[in-house]
Amino acid sequence: MPATMGSSSFIEPQSLKKLTLKSLKRSFDLFAASHADRISANPQCRNIRIACKARTEYGAVMNLAPLPPRDPSSAPLTSNGGENVHPNPSGQANPGAFEGAASHRNSTVTGAELQLVTVPPPRAMPSAAPGPGVPGDFAATGGAITERYQPSAAVMKRLPSKWPKPAWHPPWINYRVISGHLGWVRSVAFDPGNEWFCTGSADRTIKIWETATGKLKLTLTGHIEQIRGLAVSPRHPYLFSAGDDKQVKCWDLEYNKVIRSYHGHLSGVYCLSLHPTLDILLTGGRDSVCRVWDMRTKAQILALSGHENTVCSIITQATDPQVVTGSHDTTIKLWDLAAGKSMSTLTFHKKSVRALAMHPFEHTFASASADNIKKFRLPKGEFLHNMLSQQRTIVNCMAINEDNVLCSAGDNGSLWFWDWKSGHNYQQAQTVVQPGSLDSEAGIYALGFDATGSRLVTCEADKTIKMWKEDEKATPETHPIHFRPPKEMRRF
């Protein structure tokens, strides 16, 4: 008997894999058996969708009262899609009319009933007889002459282009190549007196060069990672530097030593800017925060938070908004420095905003991204227009001089020069890597104009610094402007 009971209650052992497959099959039968079936159309939903589309497209004219029927004897007949055909005052048949014109006119709906846009009546012309060379161009009605044919341009008159014509600028040429760094050159800043400029590199050094000769004057060491940002104070003998080592340093140029360090960033510092009138320093980095520092006390005054990704560009001005930041989250923020809050956020770009450039005397600035270079007006951040060409690369840096020349440089070594007023790209230069470097090392990471705006310095991935100037031999005849005003402008 026990043996019989044991045999009847025997359970076949099953593996964990088999049990898991059974459970998956049961779940699939319950929840996903009909997941690929097409949902049947709901007539009510279809009617609602059609009604929404009709209201969106024709909402402005859906509720208009129908036009009263016009008297055929008093109104001119219409044919050929609303063309006004007046009766011949002489009573003679029109030699150009076809035989079935009468029946066609009777079956044609008047043009006024088909119009969605009301066209004003043609302006009366002074009473005059039509010229002998153009018979039938005008029909005399009531002592005035009106046009027989009303073109479609009367609905939307095409105006001549009011786009500003670009000013002529001489092309820029490379006249000096400086070697000395042992790594990528990532940043540049000019002395306000225009006697020297400094560059920061991935070799963790800051080098100071003579502007006139390009000779090395000094090398500063102290950072332990590549140096991303440099700024020279116009009111103090100070040089500020920021790098991937989370450090922001203040160098005394009388002693060539670090006298202050600003601690607070949680990751690498990518950009640095000085306020033009206040003794404050602004830095932004990979911690998505723009930090405001007191230059003398080393205290952090504000942390301007709101970006969702790396803050990679900062520009400042004396009036509100005193701070403008660009980020890898594709947005540009205008900041109220007194309140420590964002005034507005510009979301026109689709890619990272890696470069910002403030115009020297206009209340405008430009922002560069991989999709476009855009111009904005301050203080509200109103979008003006896109530049008329696309560089089609990652634009790392921009600079503007007082001659309304905007320069932008990208990862592929392209160096483009633009007329600021019109957005016309008048020169496309390509940097050449130094011998021994790869073609992929042609990227330009930083650039800047000197105090006069007549010299341009580019910092490149082939470890060189290149200096550019305007071609003195160029004339408007040798380098004419090839400009065509845009027919349509993208507003995004």
C-alpha positions as CSV (number, residue, x, y, z in Angstrom):
1,M,0.0,0.0,0.0
2,P,2.7,2.6,0.8
3,A,4.4,1.7,-2.5
4,T,1.2,2.3,-4.3
5,M,0.7,5.7,-2.7
6,G,4.3,6.6,-3.5
7,S,3.9,5.7,-7.2
8,S,0.7,7.7,-7.5
9,S,2.1,10.9,-5.9
10,F,5.3,10.8,-7.9
11,I,6.2,14.2,-9.5
12,E,8.6,14.4,-12.4
13,P,11.6,16.6,-11.6
14,Q,12.0,19.6,-13.9
15,S,15.0,21.8,-14.5
16,L,15.0,25.5,-13.6
17,K,15.4,26.3,-17.3
18,K,12.3,24.4,-18.2
19,L,10.3,26.1,-15.5
20,T,11.5,29.5,-16.7
21,L,10.5,28.8,-20.3
22,K,7.0,27.7,-19.2
23,S,6.6,30.8,-17.2
24,L,7.7,33.0,-20.1
25,K,5.3,31.2,-22.4
26,R,2.4,31.7,-20.0
27,S,3.3,35.4,-19.7
28,F,3.5,35.8,-23.4
29,D,0.1,34.1,-23.9
30,L,-1.4,36.4,-21.4
31,F,0.0,39.8,-22.3
32,A,1.7,39.7,-25.7
33,A,-0.4,37.3,-27.8
34,S,-2.0,40.0,-29.9
35,H,0.6,42.8,-29.6
36,A,1.2,42.8,-33.4
37,D,-2.4,43.0,-34.4
38,R,-3.5,46.2,-36.1
39,I,-5.9,48.2,-34.0
40,S,-9.3,48.6,-35.7
41,A,-10.1,52.1,-36.8
42,N,-12.6,54.0,-34.7
43,P,-15.0,56.1,-36.8
44,Q,-15.4,58.6,-34.0
45,C,-11.6,59.1,-33.6
46,R,-11.3,59.5,-37.4
47,N,-14.0,62.2,-37.5
48,I,-12.4,64.1,-34.6
49,R,-9.0,64.0,-36.4
50,I,-10.5,65.3,-39.6
51,A,-12.3,68.1,-37.8
52,C,-9.1,69.1,-36.0
53,K,-7.2,69.3,-39.3
54,A,-9.9,71.3,-41.0
55,R,-10.0,73.7,-38.1
56,T,-6.3,74.1,-38.1
57,E,-6.1,74.7,-41.8
58,Y,-9.3,76.7,-42.5
59,G,-10.3,78.0,-39.1
60,A,-9.9,81.6,-40.2
61,V,-12.4,81.3,-43.0
62,M,-14.8,78.5,-41.8
63,N,-17.3,80.8,-40.2
64,L,-17.3,83.6,-42.8
65,A,-20.6,84.6,-44.3
66,P,-21.0,83.6,-47.9
67,L,-20.7,86.3,-50.5
68,P,-24.0,87.5,-52.0
69,P,-24.6,86.4,-55.6
70,R,-23.4,89.0,-58.1
71,D,-25.4,90.3,-61.0
72,P,-23.9,89.0,-64.2
73,S,-24.9,92.1,-66.1
74,S,-23.1,94.5,-63.8
75,A,-20.1,92.3,-62.8
76,P,-17.4,91.4,-65.3
77,L,-17.3,87.8,-66.4
78,T,-14.5,85.6,-65.2
79,S,-12.7,82.8,-66.9
80,N,-9.3,81.1,-66.7
81,G,-9.3,80.9,-62.9
82,G,-10.6,84.4,-62.0
83,E,-9.2,86.5,-64.8
84,N,-11.4,89.5,-65.4
85,V,-12.6,89.7,-69.0
86,H,-14.5,93.0,-69.7
87,P,-16.9,93.2,-72.7
88,N,-15.5,94.7,-75.8
89,P,-16.9,98.3,-75.9
90,S,-16.9,98.3,-79.7
91,G,-19.3,95.3,-79.8
92,Q,-17.0,93.4,-82.1
93,A,-16.0,89.8,-81.4
94,N,-12.6,89.3,-79.8
95,P,-10.5,87.6,-82.4
96,G,-8.5,85.8,-79.7
97,A,-11.6,84.2,-78.1
98,F,-12.4,80.5,-78.7
99,E,-15.8,79.4,-79.8
100,G,-17.0,77.8,-76.6
101,A,-16.3,80.9,-74.5
102,A,-19.9,81.7,-73.8
103,S,-20.8,78.3,-72.5
104,H,-17.6,78.2,-70.5
105,R,-18.3,81.5,-68.9
106,N,-21.8,80.4,-67.8
107,S,-20.4,77.3,-66.2
108,T,-17.5,79.0,-64.4
109,V,-17.9,80.2,-60.8
110,T,-17.0,83.8,-60.3
111,G,-13.5,84.4,-59.0
112,A,-14.7,86.4,-56.0
113,E,-16.5,83.4,-54.7
114,L,-13.4,81.3,-54.8
115,Q,-11.1,83.9,-53.2
116,L,-9.9,83.3,-49.6
117,V,-7.8,86.5,-49.6
118,T,-9.6,89.7,-50.5
119,V,-7.7,91.5,-53.2
120,P,-8.1,95.3,-53.3
121,P,-9.5,96.6,-56.6
122,P,-7.0,97.9,-59.0
123,R,-6.0,101.5,-58.6
124,A,-7.7,103.8,-61.1
125,M,-5.3,105.1,-63.8
126,P,-5.6,108.6,-65.3
127,S,-8.0,108.8,-68.2
128,A,-6.0,108.2,-71.4
129,A,-6.4,106.3,-74.6
130,P,-4.6,103.0,-74.9
131,G,-1.4,103.2,-77.0
132,P,-1.7,102.0,-80.6
133,G,1.0,99.4,-80.1
134,V,-0.7,97.6,-77.2
135,P,-4.3,97.1,-78.1
136,G,-6.7,95.7,-75.5
137,D,-4.3,96.0,-72.6
138,F,-6.6,98.3,-70.7
139,A,-10.4,98.7,-70.8
140,A,-12.0,102.1,-70.3
141,T,-14.6,102.1,-67.6
142,G,-16.2,105.2,-66.1
143,G,-13.6,107.6,-67.4
144,A,-10.7,105.6,-65.8
145,I,-8.4,102.9,-67.1
146,T,-8.1,99.7,-65.1
147,E,-5.9,96.7,-65.7
148,R,-7.6,93.9,-67.6
149,Y,-5.5,91.2,-65.9
150,Q,-5.0,91.1,-62.1
151,P,-1.9,89.0,-61.4
152,S,-1.5,86.8,-58.4
153,A,1.3,89.0,-57.2
154,A,-1.3,91.5,-56.0
155,V,-2.1,89.1,-53.2
156,M,1.5,89.0,-51.9
157,K,3.7,91.6,-53.6
158,R,7.2,90.6,-54.1
159,L,9.5,93.2,-52.7
160,P,13.2,93.7,-53.6
161,S,15.6,92.2,-51.1
162,K,16.4,94.4,-48.2
163,W,19.2,92.2,-47.0
164,P,22.3,94.4,-46.3
165,K,25.0,94.1,-48.8
166,P,28.3,92.9,-47.2
167,A,31.1,95.3,-46.9
168,W,34.4,94.4,-48.6
169,H,37.1,92.9,-46.4
170,P,40.6,91.9,-47.5
171,P,41.3,88.2,-47.2
172,W,43.5,86.9,-44.4
173,I,46.8,85.1,-44.9
174,N,49.0,83.0,-42.6
175,Y,52.3,84.8,-42.0
176,R,53.8,83.0,-39.0
177,V,53.9,79.6,-37.4
178,I,55.1,79.3,-33.8
179,S,56.2,75.9,-32.4
180,G,57.1,75.4,-28.7
181,H,54.3,73.5,-27.0
182,L,54.4,69.8,-26.5
183,G,50.7,69.2,-26.6
184,W,47.5,70.5,-28.1
185,V,47.2,74.3,-27.7
186,R,43.8,74.9,-26.1
187,S,43.5,78.6,-25.1
188,V,44.8,82.0,-25.9
189,A,44.6,85.5,-24.3
190,F,46.1,88.9,-25.3
191,D,47.7,91.5,-23.2
192,P,45.6,94.7,-23.1
193,G,48.8,96.6,-24.1
194,N,49.1,94.3,-27.2
195,E,52.8,93.6,-26.4
196,W,52.4,89.9,-25.7
197,F,49.9,87.1,-25.7
198,C,49.7,83.8,-23.7
199,T,48.7,80.3,-24.7
200,G,47.7,77.3,-22.6
201,S,48.3,73.8,-23.7
202,A,47.7,70.1,-23.0
203,D,51.4,70.0,-21.9
204,R,50.2,71.7,-18.7
205,T,52.2,74.9,-19.3
206,I,51.4,78.5,-20.1
207,K,53.7,80.2,-22.5
208,I,54.0,84.0,-23.1
209,W,55.0,85.1,-26.6
210,E,55.9,88.5,-28.1
211,T,53.2,89.7,-30.4
212,A,55.6,91.5,-32.8
213,T,58.2,88.8,-33.2
214,G,56.5,85.6,-32.0
215,K,59.5,84.8,-29.6
216,L,59.0,83.0,-26.4
217,K,59.3,85.2,-23.3
218,L,58.2,83.0,-20.4
219,T,56.9,79.6,-19.4
220,L,54.6,79.2,-16.4
221,T,54.1,75.8,-14.8
222,G,51.7,74.8,-12.0
223,H,48.7,73.0,-13.5
224,I,48.7,69.2,-13.5
225,E,46.2,68.9,-16.4
226,Q,45.6,70.6,-19.8
227,I,44.8,74.3,-19.6
228,R,41.4,75.2,-21.1
229,G,40.9,78.8,-20.3
230,L,43.0,82.0,-20.0
231,A,42.2,85.6,-19.3
232,V,44.4,88.7,-18.7
233,S,43.0,91.4,-16.4
234,P,42.9,94.9,-18.0
235,R,43.0,96.6,-14.6
236,H,45.5,94.4,-12.6
237,P,48.8,92.7,-13.4
238,Y,47.0,89.4,-13.1
239,L,46.7,86.4,-15.4
240,F,43.9,83.8,-14.7
241,S,44.0,80.2,-15.9
242,A,41.7,77.2,-15.6
243,G,42.2,73.6,-16.5
244,D,41.0,70.0,-16.4
245,D,42.6,69.6,-12.9
246,K,39.5,71.5,-11.4
247,Q,41.9,74.4,-10.5
248,V,41.5,78.1,-11.2
249,K,44.7,80.0,-10.6
250,C,45.6,83.7,-10.4
251,W,49.1,84.5,-11.5
252,D,50.9,87.7,-10.5
253,L,52.8,88.8,-13.6
254,E,55.2,91.0,-11.6
255,Y,56.5,87.9,-9.8
256,N,55.4,85.2,-12.3
257,K,53.9,83.2,-9.4
258,V,50.5,81.8,-8.4
259,I,49.1,84.1,-5.7
260,R,45.5,82.7,-5.4
261,S,43.7,79.5,-6.2
262,Y,39.9,79.3,-6.4
263,H,38.6,76.0,-5.2
264,G,35.0,74.7,-5.7
265,H,34.6,73.1,-9.1
266,L,33.7,69.4,-8.9
267,S,35.2,68.6,-12.3
268,G,37.3,70.1,-15.1
269,V,37.0,73.8,-15.8
270,Y,36.4,74.5,-19.5
271,C,36.0,78.2,-19.8
272,L,36.9,81.4,-18.0
273,S,35.9,85.1,-18.3
274,L,36.5,88.4,-16.5
275,H,33.8,90.9,-15.8
276,P,34.6,94.2,-17.7
277,T,33.9,96.5,-14.8
278,L,33.7,94.4,-11.6
279,D,36.5,92.5,-9.9
280,I,34.9,89.2,-10.3
281,L,35.8,86.1,-12.2
282,L,33.4,83.6,-13.9
283,T,34.3,80.0,-14.7
284,G,32.3,77.1,-16.1
285,G,33.0,73.5,-16.4
286,R,31.9,69.9,-16.5
287,D,29.9,70.2,-13.3
288,S,27.2,72.2,-15.3
289,V,27.6,75.3,-13.1
290,C,28.9,78.8,-13.8
291,R,30.7,79.9,-10.7
292,V,31.2,83.6,-9.8
293,W,34.3,84.3,-7.7
294,D,35.5,87.4,-5.9
295,M,38.9,88.1,-7.5
296,R,40.6,89.3,-4.3
297,T,39.1,87.2,-1.5
298,K,38.8,83.9,-3.4
299,A,35.3,83.5,-2.2
300,Q,32.6,82.0,-4.4
301,I,29.9,84.6,-4.7
302,L,27.4,82.7,-6.7
303,A,26.8,79.4,-8.4
304,L,24.7,79.9,-11.5
305,S,23.1,76.5,-11.9
306,G,20.5,75.6,-14.5
307,H,22.3,74.0,-17.3
308,E,22.0,70.2,-17.7
309,N,25.4,69.6,-19.2
310,T,28.9,71.0,-19.4
311,V,29.2,74.8,-19.5
312,C,31.7,75.3,-22.3
313,S,31.5,79.1,-23.1
314,I,31.0,82.3,-21.2
315,I,30.9,85.9,-22.2
316,T,30.3,89.0,-20.0
317,Q,29.3,92.6,-20.5
318,A,28.8,95.6,-18.2
319,T,25.0,95.8,-18.7
320,D,22.3,93.3,-18.1
321,P,22.4,90.5,-18.9
322,Q,25.9,90.7,-17.6
323,V,26.6,87.0,-18.1
324,V,25.8,84.7,-21.1
325,T,26.6,81.0,-21.0
326,G,26.5,78.3,-23.6
327,S,26.4,74.6,-22.8
328,H,26.5,71.1,-24.2
329,D,22.8,70.9,-23.4
330,T,22.3,73.0,-26.6
331,T,20.9,76.0,-24.7
332,I,22.1,79.5,-24.1
333,K,21.2,81.2,-20.8
334,L,21.2,85.0,-20.0
335,W,21.8,85.6,-16.3
336,D,20.8,88.4,-13.9
337,L,24.0,88.7,-11.9
338,A,22.4,90.7,-9.1
339,A,19.7,88.1,-8.5
340,G,21.8,85.1,-9.4
341,K,19.0,83.8,-11.6
342,S,18.5,83.1,-15.2
343,M,16.7,85.8,-17.2
344,S,15.9,83.7,-20.2
345,T,16.9,80.5,-21.9
346,L,17.5,80.4,-25.7
347,T,16.8,77.0,-27.3
348,F,17.5,77.7,-31.0
349,H,20.4,75.4,-31.4
350,K,20.2,71.6,-31.9
351,K,23.8,70.8,-30.9
352,S,26.3,71.9,-28.2
353,V,27.0,75.6,-28.1
354,R,30.8,75.5,-27.8
355,A,31.5,79.1,-28.7
356,L,30.1,82.6,-27.9
357,A,31.4,85.9,-29.1
358,M,30.2,89.4,-28.1
359,H,30.3,92.3,-30.5
360,P,32.8,95.0,-29.4
361,F,30.3,97.9,-29.5
362,E,26.9,96.5,-30.6
363,H,24.5,94.9,-28.1
364,T,24.6,91.7,-30.0
365,F,26.4,88.4,-29.8
366,A,26.9,85.3,-31.9
367,S,26.7,81.6,-30.8
368,A,28.3,78.7,-32.7
369,S,27.2,75.1,-32.9
370,A,27.6,72.2,-35.2
371,D,24.3,73.1,-36.9
372,N,24.7,76.9,-37.4
373,I,26.1,80.2,-36.3
374,K,23.3,82.4,-35.0
375,K,23.1,86.1,-34.1
376,F,21.1,87.4,-31.2
377,R,20.2,90.9,-29.9
378,L,20.6,91.8,-26.2
379,P,19.2,92.4,-23.6
380,K,16.2,90.1,-24.4
381,G,18.1,87.5,-26.6
382,E,16.0,88.2,-29.7
383,F,17.0,85.9,-32.5
384,L,18.2,87.9,-35.5
385,H,19.3,85.4,-38.2
386,N,21.6,82.6,-39.1
387,M,24.8,83.1,-40.9
388,L,24.2,82.5,-44.6
389,S,26.4,79.4,-44.8
390,Q,27.0,76.4,-42.7
391,Q,30.5,75.4,-41.8
392,R,29.5,71.8,-41.3
393,T,31.9,71.0,-38.6
394,I,32.2,71.3,-34.8
395,V,32.9,75.0,-34.3
396,N,35.2,75.3,-31.3
397,C,35.8,79.0,-31.1
398,M,34.8,82.4,-32.5
399,A,36.1,86.0,-32.3
400,I,34.9,89.4,-33.6
401,N,37.0,92.5,-34.2
402,E,35.9,96.1,-34.6
403,D,35.9,95.9,-38.4
404,N,32.9,93.7,-38.2
405,V,34.9,90.6,-39.1
406,L,33.7,87.4,-37.4
407,C,36.1,84.5,-37.5
408,S,35.1,80.9,-36.6
409,A,37.2,77.8,-36.5
410,G,36.4,74.1,-36.3
411,D,37.6,70.6,-35.6
412,N,38.5,69.9,-39.3
413,G,40.9,72.9,-39.5
414,S,38.5,75.1,-41.4
415,L,38.9,78.8,-40.6
416,W,35.9,80.9,-42.0
417,F,35.7,84.7,-42.1
418,W,32.3,86.4,-42.1
419,D,30.9,89.8,-42.6
420,W,29.1,90.6,-39.4
421,K,26.3,92.8,-40.8
422,S,25.1,90.5,-43.6
423,G,26.3,87.1,-42.4
424,H,28.1,86.6,-45.7
425,N,31.0,84.1,-45.6
426,Y,33.6,85.9,-47.7
427,Q,36.6,83.6,-47.1
428,Q,37.1,79.9,-46.3
429,A,40.7,79.1,-45.2
430,Q,42.1,75.8,-44.3
431,T,45.0,75.4,-41.9
432,V,47.9,73.2,-42.9
433,V,49.4,70.9,-40.3
434,Q,53.1,71.2,-39.6
435,P,55.4,68.5,-41.1
436,G,55.3,65.3,-39.1
437,S,51.7,65.7,-38.0
438,L,48.7,63.7,-39.1
439,D,46.0,65.4,-41.3
440,S,43.5,64.7,-38.5
441,E,45.5,67.0,-36.2
442,A,44.4,70.1,-38.2
443,G,41.8,71.1,-35.6
444,I,41.7,74.6,-34.2
445,Y,40.8,74.8,-30.5
446,A,41.1,78.5,-29.8
447,L,41.5,81.8,-31.5
448,G,41.6,85.5,-30.7
449,F,42.2,88.9,-32.3
450,D,44.8,91.2,-30.8
451,A,43.9,94.6,-29.3
452,T,44.0,96.3,-32.8
453,G,42.0,93.6,-34.5
454,S,44.6,93.4,-37.3
455,R,46.2,90.2,-36.1
456,L,44.6,86.8,-35.5
457,V,46.1,84.0,-33.5
458,T,44.9,80.4,-33.8
459,C,45.8,77.5,-31.4
460,E,45.8,74.2,-33.1
461,A,45.9,70.4,-32.5
462,D,49.3,70.0,-34.3
463,K,50.9,71.8,-31.2
464,T,51.5,75.0,-33.2
465,I,50.3,78.6,-33.0
466,K,49.6,80.3,-36.2
467,M,49.3,84.1,-36.8
468,W,47.2,85.6,-39.5
469,K,46.9,89.1,-41.0
470,E,45.0,90.8,-43.8
471,D,46.5,90.7,-47.2
472,E,47.7,94.2,-47.9
473,K,47.9,93.6,-51.7
474,A,44.3,92.6,-52.0
475,T,41.8,95.0,-53.6
476,P,38.0,94.8,-54.4
477,E,39.0,94.1,-58.0
478,T,41.3,91.2,-57.3
479,H,38.9,89.7,-54.6
480,P,35.4,90.7,-55.6
481,I,32.4,90.0,-53.4
482,H,30.3,87.0,-54.6
483,F,27.1,87.7,-52.7
484,R,23.6,86.6,-53.4
485,P,20.9,87.8,-50.9
486,P,19.0,84.9,-49.4
487,K,15.6,84.0,-50.8
488,E,14.4,82.5,-47.5
489,M,15.9,82.4,-44.1
490,R,15.6,79.5,-41.7
491,R,14.2,80.7,-38.3
492,F,15.5,77.7,-36.4
